[in-house]
Amino acid sequence: MLKKLILPAVLLLCFAGALAQKQVMLDKVVAVVGNSSILYFEVDEYARQLTAQRRQEGYTSDRDPMNEALEALLTQKLLYNQALVDSVQIHSADIVARVEEQVQQMVDEEGSIRMLEAKQHMPIFNIRENMRQRYEEQAYASSMQNEVVSKVSVIPGEVERFYKSLSKDSLPTIAEQYVYAQITKFPKSMTEAKQRTRERLLDMRERIITGKAKFETLARMYSQDGTAMRGGEMDPTPLAGLDATFAAALENMKPGQISEVVESQFGFHIIQLIDKRGSLYHFRHILLRPVYTTEELSTTANQLDSIADLIRKDSITFEKAALKFSDDATSKMNGGIVSNHDILERFNAFDAKLTVTKFLKEDFAHFNALDDYNALRRLEIGEVSPAFLTEDILGNQLAKIVKLIEIIPTHKASLNEDYLRLEEMALQDKQQKVFRDWLSKKIDGMYVYISPEFRGGEFENKHWVK
């Protein structure tokens, strides 16, 4: 698949984290692509991570892990160099959040920042900077790859030809899928919870303006996102990479100014603009999300339990209850049936006949809905769950009941039942071919050096060895 051509994002987290945990050392250069070099240590470390991941996932490869790792790194370096040439844009805010999440995990594992610094023999800002550079290179590589394949599309005839080209033995197996409905409920006290959050931020703003506290100190203590360790500071970022409401507030600020409370899709913020250079805004912020008391959450769950009891007694149907009581605007209009928005949005497939209501287990994880899965797997078809507390994809607290509509057993893919998933596979296959052609041409036109001991290795793209 296309995603295997460069370092997978999940594996990269482990890879970059492992690199950050090594002492700075001189190492042998085994390859050069454009202006970027690849060290033996990098290849060896990635090969170890690749082998460990495959062992965990239960599959193996006939290829030498070192050669496979080297080719992945060669591809990433080429994409990175080409991205700089083509002035490809990346979202710096995402990189900052990933770095802070990884650094915080490392600090938690060691017990304190001081203990982590002692282990790494370097200050925390060097650990963070090394990791930031790794993630930034990966971000540029991914953006460049997306640029190459973003305009590739498939038409129904291509999907059908792709499906027919597969032998019966090679037809993809679609794992067990769930179809379910939900009724969600935010606490009635949402208005009060939001007001409490605003008041907390207004109090912080007042303390900062009057000099009683520093913005950075309060961010480290209270901000609920990955920038807390950096005092809320984010790398210079274009407005296009930010939430629209947040960007609108930031655009009208002057350096040093503290904003009023800003509500975005992620919660509530106060912002301090540090400086502005061209289209890049350098700022820090504090993020708080509304928090409910145990009593408020319990009251909401009890309300849903009462509704579930009415449904079980046939006093009201689940469909009518969803329309009347659910706070989820999308599913309530469809009898509570939940749709897989990720696939729909990816293909702009909003025709009713293409609506995807089937969820694989990994789909629940993707949508931050593992609580839904844990409730569903305890139900028989047609049963309604007890109310449970959970969070939506943006981290907002709510209560929910779910009804198991159908379990679709594991089966071989068919055009009638799994069209959109087959369309996705056909698109990936076409993107892979387009990308391979592009990569071969770029390899031929870019300086590439591979150390003699690796030149005899197996490369999927034969153009690497010139």
ZASEGU-187704 format. One record per residue (C-alpha): residue number from 1; residue in one letter; chain; x, z, y. Coordinates in steps of 0.2 Angstrom, whole numbers. Layout:
BEGIN
<NUM; "A"; "A"; <X; Z; Y>> ...
END
This chain:
BEGIN
<1; "M"; "A"; <0; 0; 0>> <2; "L"; "A"; <5; -3; 18>> <3; "K"; "A"; <7; 16; 21>> <4; "K"; "A"; <21; 17; 9>> <5; "L"; "A"; <33; 5; 19>> <6; "I"; "A"; <38; 19; 31>> <7; "L"; "A"; <39; 38; 28>> <8; "P"; "A"; <22; 45; 24>> <9; "A"; "A"; <16; 57; 38>> <10; "V"; "A"; <14; 72; 27>> <11; "L"; "A"; <31; 70; 18>> <12; "L"; "A"; <39; 67; 35>> <13; "L"; "A"; <33; 85; 40>> <14; "C"; "A"; <43; 92; 25>> <15; "F"; "A"; <57; 80; 28>> <16; "A"; "A"; <59; 84; 47>> <17; "G"; "A"; <57; 102; 43>> <18; "A"; "A"; <71; 102; 30>> <19; "L"; "A"; <82; 93; 42>> <20; "A"; "A"; <80; 105; 55>> <21; "Q"; "A"; <85; 119; 43>> <22; "K"; "A"; <102; 112; 40>> <23; "Q"; "A"; <117; 116; 51>> <24; "V"; "A"; <123; 102; 62>> <25; "M"; "A"; <137; 93; 52>> <26; "L"; "A"; <147; 77; 52>> <27; "D"; "A"; <142; 66; 38>> <28; "K"; "A"; <145; 48; 32>> <29; "V"; "A"; <136; 34; 39>> <30; "V"; "A"; <129; 24; 25>> <31; "A"; "A"; <118; 11; 35>> <32; "V"; "A"; <116; 5; 53>> <33; "V"; "A"; <100; -4; 60>> <34; "G"; "A"; <101; -10; 78>> <35; "N"; "A"; <107; 5; 88>> <36; "S"; "A"; <102; 18; 74>> <37; "S"; "A"; <113; 25; 60>> <38; "I"; "A"; <108; 33; 44>> <39; "L"; "A"; <118; 47; 37>> <40; "Y"; "A"; <121; 50; 18>> <41; "F"; "A"; <113; 67; 21>> <42; "E"; "A"; <97; 60; 27>> <43; "V"; "A"; <95; 48; 12>> <44; "D"; "A"; <99; 62; 0>> <45; "E"; "A"; <87; 74; 8>> <46; "Y"; "A"; <73; 62; 9>> <47; "A"; "A"; <76; 56; -9>> <48; "R"; "A"; <74; 75; -14>> <49; "Q"; "A"; <58; 76; -5>> <50; "L"; "A"; <51; 60; -12>> <51; "T"; "A"; <55; 65; -30>> <52; "A"; "A"; <47; 82; -27>> <53; "Q"; "A"; <31; 75; -20>> <54; "R"; "A"; <29; 63; -34>> <55; "R"; "A"; <32; 77; -47>> <56; "Q"; "A"; <18; 87; -38>> <57; "E"; "A"; <6; 72; -38>> <58; "G"; "A"; <10; 68; -56>> <59; "Y"; "A"; <18; 51; -55>> <60; "T"; "A"; <35; 43; -56>> <61; "S"; "A"; <44; 27; -51>> <62; "D"; "A"; <56; 16; -60>> <63; "R"; "A"; <67; 14; -44>> <64; "D"; "A"; <82; 25; -40>> <65; "P"; "A"; <76; 38; -27>> <66; "M"; "A"; <91; 36; -17>> <67; "N"; "A"; <89; 17; -15>> <68; "E"; "A"; <70; 19; -12>> <69; "A"; "A"; <74; 33; 2>> <70; "L"; "A"; <87; 22; 10>> <71; "E"; "A"; <75; 7; 11>> <72; "A"; "A"; <61; 18; 19>> <73; "L"; "A"; <74; 24; 32>> <74; "L"; "A"; <80; 7; 35>> <75; "T"; "A"; <62; 1; 39>> <76; "Q"; "A"; <59; 16; 50>> <77; "K"; "A"; <75; 13; 60>> <78; "L"; "A"; <71; -6; 62>> <79; "L"; "A"; <53; -2; 68>> <80; "Y"; "A"; <60; 12; 80>> <81; "N"; "A"; <72; 0; 88>> <82; "Q"; "A"; <59; -14; 89>> <83; "A"; "A"; <47; -2; 97>> <84; "L"; "A"; <59; 2; 111>> <85; "V"; "A"; <62; -17; 114>> <86; "D"; "A"; <43; -20; 115>> <87; "S"; "A"; <40; -4; 125>> <88; "V"; "A"; <27; 2; 113>> <89; "Q"; "A"; <18; 18; 119>> <90; "I"; "A"; <16; 34; 109>> <91; "H"; "A"; <6; 50; 112>> <92; "S"; "A"; <19; 63; 117>> <93; "A"; "A"; <6; 77; 116>> <94; "D"; "A"; <3; 74; 97>> <95; "I"; "A"; <22; 76; 94>> <96; "V"; "A"; <23; 92; 104>> <97; "A"; "A"; <9; 99; 94>> <98; "R"; "A"; <17; 94; 77>> <99; "V"; "A"; <34; 101; 82>> <100; "E"; "A"; <26; 118; 88>> <101; "E"; "A"; <16; 119; 72>> <102; "Q"; "A"; <32; 116; 61>> <103; "V"; "A"; <43; 128; 72>> <104; "Q"; "A"; <30; 142; 71>> <105; "Q"; "A"; <29; 140; 52>> <106; "M"; "A"; <48; 141; 51>> <107; "V"; "A"; <48; 157; 62>> <108; "D"; "A"; <34; 165; 51>> <109; "E"; "A"; <44; 161; 36>> <110; "E"; "A"; <60; 170; 43>> <111; "G"; "A"; <51; 184; 52>> <112; "S"; "A"; <56; 181; 70>> <113; "I"; "A"; <64; 168; 82>> <114; "R"; "A"; <80; 178; 82>> <115; "M"; "A"; <81; 178; 63>> <116; "L"; "A"; <78; 159; 62>> <117; "E"; "A"; <91; 156; 75>> <118; "A"; "A"; <104; 166; 65>> <119; "K"; "A"; <100; 156; 49>> <120; "Q"; "A"; <101; 139; 58>> <121; "H"; "A"; <116; 144; 69>> <122; "M"; "A"; <108; 137; 84>> <123; "P"; "A"; <96; 142; 98>> <124; "I"; "A"; <77; 139; 95>> <125; "F"; "A"; <77; 125; 109>> <126; "N"; "A"; <90; 115; 99>> <127; "I"; "A"; <80; 117; 83>> <128; "R"; "A"; <65; 111; 92>> <129; "E"; "A"; <74; 97; 100>> <130; "N"; "A"; <81; 90; 84>> <131; "M"; "A"; <64; 91; 76>> <132; "R"; "A"; <56; 82; 92>> <133; "Q"; "A"; <68; 68; 90>> <134; "R"; "A"; <64; 65; 72>> <135; "Y"; "A"; <45; 66; 75>> <136; "E"; "A"; <47; 54; 90>> <137; "E"; "A"; <56; 41; 80>> <138; "Q"; "A"; <43; 42; 67>> <139; "A"; "A"; <29; 40; 80>> <140; "Y"; "A"; <37; 25; 88>> <141; "A"; "A"; <39; 17; 70>> <142; "S"; "A"; <21; 20; 66>> <143; "S"; "A"; <15; 13; 83>> <144; "M"; "A"; <26; -2; 80>> <145; "Q"; "A"; <19; -5; 63>> <146; "N"; "A"; <1; -3; 70>> <147; "E"; "A"; <5; -16; 83>> <148; "V"; "A"; <10; -28; 70>> <149; "V"; "A"; <-5; -26; 59>> <150; "S"; "A"; <-19; -21; 71>> <151; "K"; "A"; <-26; -38; 73>> <152; "V"; "A"; <-27; -42; 55>> <153; "S"; "A"; <-45; -42; 48>> <154; "V"; "A"; <-54; -48; 33>> <155; "I"; "A"; <-71; -57; 31>> <156; "P"; "A"; <-83; -54; 17>> <157; "G"; "A"; <-77; -70; 7>> <158; "E"; "A"; <-59; -62; 7>> <159; "V"; "A"; <-65; -46; 0>> <160; "E"; "A"; <-75; -55; -14>> <161; "R"; "A"; <-59; -65; -18>> <162; "F"; "A"; <-48; -50; -18>> <163; "Y"; "A"; <-60; -41; -30>> <164; "K"; "A"; <-61; -56; -41>> <165; "S"; "A"; <-42; -57; -41>> <166; "L"; "A"; <-41; -40; -49>> <167; "S"; "A"; <-41; -39; -68>> <168; "K"; "A"; <-53; -27; -76>> <169; "D"; "A"; <-38; -16; -81>> <170; "S"; "A"; <-32; -15; -63>> <171; "L"; "A"; <-49; -12; -54>> <172; "P"; "A"; <-47; 3; -44>> <173; "T"; "A"; <-55; 19; -51>> <174; "I"; "A"; <-67; 28; -38>> <175; "A"; "A"; <-66; 47; -41>> <176; "E"; "A"; <-81; 58; -42>> <177; "Q"; "A"; <-91; 57; -26>> <178; "Y"; "A"; <-104; 68; -18>> <179; "V"; "A"; <-120; 64; -7>> <180; "Y"; "A"; <-126; 79; 2>> <181; "A"; "A"; <-137; 84; 17>> <182; "Q"; "A"; <-134; 98; 30>> <183; "I"; "A"; <-142; 109; 43>> <184; "T"; "A"; <-130; 116; 55>> <185; "K"; "A"; <-133; 130; 68>> <186; "F"; "A"; <-122; 136; 82>> <187; "P"; "A"; <-125; 154; 88>> <188; "K"; "A"; <-139; 155; 101>> <189; "S"; "A"; <-127; 165; 111>> <190; "M"; "A"; <-116; 149; 113>> <191; "T"; "A"; <-119; 149; 132>> <192; "E"; "A"; <-114; 168; 133>> <193; "A"; "A"; <-99; 164; 122>> <194; "K"; "A"; <-94; 150; 134>> <195; "Q"; "A"; <-96; 161; 149>> <196; "R"; "A"; <-85; 174; 141>> <197; "T"; "A"; <-72; 161; 138>> <198; "R"; "A"; <-73; 155; 156>> <199; "E"; "A"; <-72; 172; 163>> <200; "R"; "A"; <-56; 176; 153>> <201; "L"; "A"; <-48; 160; 160>> <202; "L"; "A"; <-53; 164; 177>> <203; "D"; "A"; <-46; 181; 176>> <204; "M"; "A"; <-29; 174; 170>> <205; "R"; "A"; <-30; 161; 184>> <206; "E"; "A"; <-32; 175; 197>> <207; "R"; "A"; <-17; 185; 189>> <208; "I"; "A"; <-6; 170; 190>> <209; "I"; "A"; <-11; 165; 208>> <210; "T"; "A"; <-8; 183; 214>> <211; "G"; "A"; <9; 184; 205>> <212; "K"; "A"; <3; 198; 193>> <213; "A"; "A"; <8; 187; 178>> <214; "K"; "A"; <17; 171; 174>> <215; "F"; "A"; <8; 156; 168>> <216; "E"; "A"; <20; 154; 154>> <217; "T"; "A"; <19; 172; 148>> <218; "L"; "A"; <0; 171; 147>> <219; "A"; "A"; <0; 154; 138>> <220; "R"; "A"; <12; 162; 125>> <221; "M"; "A"; <1; 177; 122>> <222; "Y"; "A"; <-16; 169; 122>> <223; "S"; "A"; <-17; 150; 121>> <224; "Q"; "A"; <-25; 143; 105>> <225; "D"; "A"; <-15; 127; 102>> <226; "G"; "A"; <3; 122; 96>> <227; "T"; "A"; <10; 123; 114>> <228; "A"; "A"; <9; 142; 115>> <229; "M"; "A"; <27; 145; 110>> <230; "R"; "A"; <33; 134; 124>> <231; "G"; "A"; <23; 143; 137>> <232; "G"; "A"; <9; 130; 136>> <233; "E"; "A"; <21; 116; 142>> <234; "M"; "A"; <19; 98; 136>> <235; "D"; "A"; <30; 83; 137>> <236; "P"; "A"; <27; 71; 151>> <237; "T"; "A"; <11; 62; 145>> <238; "P"; "A"; <1; 47; 152>> <239; "L"; "A"; <-17; 51; 156>> <240; "A"; "A"; <-23; 38; 143>> <241; "G"; "A"; <-17; 50; 129>> <242; "L"; "A"; <-27; 65; 135>> <243; "D"; "A"; <-46; 70; 134>> <244; "A"; "A"; <-55; 61; 148>> <245; "T"; "A"; <-61; 77; 156>> <246; "F"; "A"; <-44; 85; 155>> <247; "A"; "A"; <-36; 69; 162>> <248; "A"; "A"; <-48; 68; 177>> <249; "A"; "A"; <-44; 86; 182>> <250; "L"; "A"; <-25; 83; 180>> <251; "E"; "A"; <-26; 67; 190>> <252; "N"; "A"; <-32; 75; 206>> <253; "M"; "A"; <-19; 90; 205>> <254; "K"; "A"; <-3; 93; 215>> <255; "P"; "A"; <13; 100; 208>> <256; "G"; "A"; <12; 118; 206>> <257; "Q"; "A"; <-7; 119; 208>> <258; "I"; "A"; <-18; 129; 195>> <259; "S"; "A"; <-34; 120; 190>> <260; "E"; "A"; <-51; 128; 189>> <261; "V"; "A"; <-57; 130; 172>> <262; "V"; "A"; <-59; 113; 163>> <263; "E"; "A"; <-70; 111; 148>> <264; "S"; "A"; <-64; 97; 136>> <265; "Q"; "A"; <-69; 93; 118>> <266; "F"; "A"; <-56; 105; 112>> <267; "G"; "A"; <-62; 120; 122>> <268; "F"; "A"; <-58; 127; 139>> <269; "H"; "A"; <-42; 126; 149>> <270; "I"; "A"; <-33; 130; 165>> <271; "I"; "A"; <-19; 118; 169>> <272; "Q"; "A"; <-4; 119; 180>> <273; "L"; "A"; <4; 102; 185>> <274; "I"; "A"; <23; 104; 185>> <275; "D"; "A"; <27; 86; 192>> <276; "K"; "A"; <22; 68; 191>> <277; "R"; "A"; <34; 54; 188>> <278; "G"; "A"; <26; 36; 188>> <279; "S"; "A"; <11; 37; 176>> <280; "L"; "A"; <18; 52; 167>> <281; "Y"; "A"; <11; 69; 170>> <282; "H"; "A"; <21; 85; 166>> <283; "F"; "A"; <11; 100; 164>> <284; "R"; "A"; <7; 116; 155>> <285; "H"; "A"; <-10; 123; 150>> <286; "I"; "A"; <-19; 137; 142>> <287; "L"; "A"; <-33; 133; 129>> <288; "L"; "A"; <-46; 145; 123>> <289; "R"; "A"; <-61; 142; 112>> <290; "P"; "A"; <-77; 151; 113>> <291; "V"; "A"; <-77; 166; 101>> <292; "Y"; "A"; <-92; 175; 94>> <293; "T"; "A"; <-95; 192; 88>> <294; "T"; "A"; <-98; 196; 70>> <295; "E"; "A"; <-116; 201; 74>> <296; "E"; "A"; <-119; 184; 83>> <297; "L"; "A"; <-112; 174; 68>> <298; "S"; "A"; <-122; 185; 56>> <299; "T"; "A"; <-138; 182; 65>> <300; "T"; "A"; <-136; 163; 65>> <301; "A"; "A"; <-132; 164; 46>> <302; "N"; "A"; <-147; 174; 43>> <303; "Q"; "A"; <-158; 162; 52>> <304; "L"; "A"; <-152; 148; 41>> <305; "D"; "A"; <-155; 158; 26>> <306; "S"; "A"; <-173; 161; 31>> <307; "I"; "A"; <-174; 142; 33>> <308; "A"; "A"; <-166; 139; 16>> <309; "D"; "A"; <-179; 151; 8>> <310; "L"; "A"; <-193; 141; 16>> <311; "I"; "A"; <-186; 125; 8>> <312; "R"; "A"; <-184; 133; -9>> <313; "K"; "A"; <-203; 139; -8>> <314; "D"; "A"; <-208; 121; -3>> <315; "S"; "A"; <-215; 128; 13>> <316; "I"; "A"; <-205; 114; 22>> <317; "T"; "A"; <-195; 99; 16>> <318; "F"; "A"; <-176; 99; 19>> <319; "E"; "A"; <-178; 83; 29>> <320; "K"; "A"; <-191; 91; 41>> <321; "A"; "A"; <-181; 107; 43>> <322; "A"; "A"; <-166; 96; 47>> <323; "L"; "A"; <-175; 87; 61>> <324; "K"; "A"; <-183; 103; 68>> <325; "F"; "A"; <-168; 115; 67>> <326; "S"; "A"; <-151; 107; 65>> <327; "D"; "A"; <-139; 106; 79>> <328; "D"; "A"; <-130; 91; 72>> <329; "A"; "A"; <-137; 76; 82>> <330; "T"; "A"; <-131; 63; 69>> <331; "S"; "A"; <-137; 69; 53>> <332; "K"; "A"; <-153; 77; 58>> <333; "M"; "A"; <-161; 60; 62>> <334; "N"; "A"; <-157; 55; 44>> <335; "G"; "A"; <-165; 69; 35>> <336; "G"; "A"; <-149; 79; 36>> <337; "I"; "A"; <-139; 66; 26>> <338; "V"; "A"; <-120; 67; 31>> <339; "S"; "A"; <-111; 50; 34>> <340; "N"; "A"; <-93; 47; 31>> <341; "H"; "A"; <-89; 42; 50>> <342; "D"; "A"; <-71; 39; 46>> <343; "I"; "A"; <-74; 23; 36>> <344; "L"; "A"; <-89; 18; 47>> <345; "E"; "A"; <-78; 18; 63>> <346; "R"; "A"; <-63; 10; 55>> <347; "F"; "A"; <-74; -6; 51>> <348; "N"; "A"; <-87; -4; 65>> <349; "A"; "A"; <-99; -4; 50>> <350; "F"; "A"; <-115; 2; 58>> <351; "D"; "A"; <-127; -9; 49>> <352; "A"; "A"; <-139; 3; 40>> <353; "K"; "A"; <-136; -5; 23>> <354; "L"; "A"; <-117; -1; 24>> <355; "T"; "A"; <-119; 17; 29>> <356; "V"; "A"; <-107; 27; 19>> <357; "T"; "A"; <-114; 43; 12>> <358; "K"; "A"; <-103; 46; -2>> <359; "F"; "A"; <-88; 58; -1>> <360; "L"; "A"; <-73; 59; -11>> <361; "K"; "A"; <-65; 76; -13>> <362; "E"; "A"; <-51; 71; -1>> <363; "D"; "A"; <-64; 66; 12>> <364; "F"; "A"; <-69; 84; 14>> <365; "A"; "A"; <-51; 89; 18>> <366; "H"; "A"; <-50; 75; 30>> <367; "F"; "A"; <-65; 80; 40>> <368; "N"; "A"; <-60; 99; 39>> <369; "A"; "A"; <-75; 101; 28>> <370; "L"; "A"; <-68; 110; 13>> <371; "D"; "A"; <-81; 124; 15>> <372; "D"; "A"; <-94; 111; 12>> <373; "Y"; "A"; <-86; 105; -4>> <374; "N"; "A"; <-84; 123; -10>> <375; "A"; "A"; <-103; 126; -7>> <376; "L"; "A"; <-108; 110; -15>> <377; "R"; "A"; <-98; 112; -31>> <378; "R"; "A"; <-108; 128; -35>> <379; "L"; "A"; <-125; 118; -34>> <380; "E"; "A"; <-135; 108; -46>> <381; "I"; "A"; <-143; 92; -39>> <382; "G"; "A"; <-157; 96; -27>> <383; "E"; "A"; <-152; 114; -24>> <384; "V"; "A"; <-149; 122; -7>> <385; "S"; "A"; <-134; 133; -3>> <386; "P"; "A"; <-134; 150; 5>> <387; "A"; "A"; <-129; 150; 23>> <388; "F"; "A"; <-110; 150; 26>> <389; "L"; "A"; <-99; 151; 41>> <390; "T"; "A"; <-88; 137; 45>> <391; "E"; "A"; <-80; 127; 59>> <392; "D"; "A"; <-83; 109; 64>> <393; "I"; "A"; <-69; 96; 66>> <394; "L"; "A"; <-65; 102; 83>> <395; "G"; "A"; <-63; 120; 78>> <396; "N"; "A"; <-80; 126; 84>> <397; "Q"; "A"; <-88; 141; 74>> <398; "L"; "A"; <-105; 138; 67>> <399; "A"; "A"; <-116; 142; 52>> <400; "K"; "A"; <-123; 129; 39>> <401; "I"; "A"; <-133; 126; 24>> <402; "V"; "A"; <-130; 111; 12>> <403; "K"; "A"; <-141; 102; -1>> <404; "L"; "A"; <-133; 92; -15>> <405; "I"; "A"; <-142; 76; -16>> <406; "E"; "A"; <-132; 66; -29>> <407; "I"; "A"; <-115; 67; -39>> <408; "I"; "A"; <-108; 49; -42>> <409; "P"; "A"; <-97; 50; -58>> <410; "T"; "A"; <-80; 43; -58>> <411; "H"; "A"; <-81; 24; -61>> <412; "K"; "A"; <-73; 7; -59>> <413; "A"; "A"; <-76; 0; -41>> <414; "S"; "A"; <-89; -13; -39>> <415; "L"; "A"; <-94; -24; -25>> <416; "N"; "A"; <-112; -18; -24>> <417; "E"; "A"; <-108; 1; -25>> <418; "D"; "A"; <-91; 2; -16>> <419; "Y"; "A"; <-90; -13; -4>> <420; "L"; "A"; <-82; -4; 11>> <421; "R"; "A"; <-69; 5; 0>> <422; "L"; "A"; <-65; -12; -7>> <423; "E"; "A"; <-65; -20; 10>> <424; "E"; "A"; <-52; -6; 15>> <425; "M"; "A"; <-41; -11; 0>> <426; "A"; "A"; <-42; -30; 4>> <427; "L"; "A"; <-37; -26; 22>> <428; "Q"; "A"; <-23; -16; 17>> <429; "D"; "A"; <-17; -29; 5>> <430; "K"; "A"; <-18; -42; 18>> <431; "Q"; "A"; <-9; -31; 31>> <432; "Q"; "A"; <5; -28; 19>> <433; "K"; "A"; <8; -46; 17>> <434; "V"; "A"; <8; -49; 36>> <435; "F"; "A"; <20; -34; 38>> <436; "R"; "A"; <32; -40; 25>> <437; "D"; "A"; <33; -57; 33>> <438; "W"; "A"; <36; -49; 50>> <439; "L"; "A"; <49; -37; 43>> <440; "S"; "A"; <59; -51; 34>> <441; "K"; "A"; <60; -61; 51>> <442; "K"; "A"; <65; -45; 60>> <443; "I"; "A"; <79; -40; 48>> <444; "D"; "A"; <86; -58; 49>> <445; "G"; "A"; <87; -56; 68>> <446; "M"; "A"; <93; -38; 69>> <447; "Y"; "A"; <110; -31; 66>> <448; "V"; "A"; <110; -22; 49>> <449; "Y"; "A"; <125; -14; 40>> <450; "I"; "A"; <123; -6; 23>> <451; "S"; "A"; <138; 4; 15>> <452; "P"; "A"; <145; -5; -1>> <453; "E"; "A"; <140; 8; -13>> <454; "F"; "A"; <122; 5; -8>> <455; "R"; "A"; <122; -14; -7>> <456; "G"; "A"; <120; -16; -26>> <457; "G"; "A"; <104; -6; -26>> <458; "E"; "A"; <86; -12; -29>> <459; "F"; "A"; <77; -17; -12>> <460; "E"; "A"; <59; -23; -12>> <461; "N"; "A"; <64; -33; 3>> <462; "K"; "A"; <79; -44; -2>> <463; "H"; "A"; <83; -48; 16>> <464; "W"; "A"; <91; -31; 19>> <465; "V"; "A"; <108; -36; 10>> <466; "K"; "A"; <115; -50; 20>> 
END
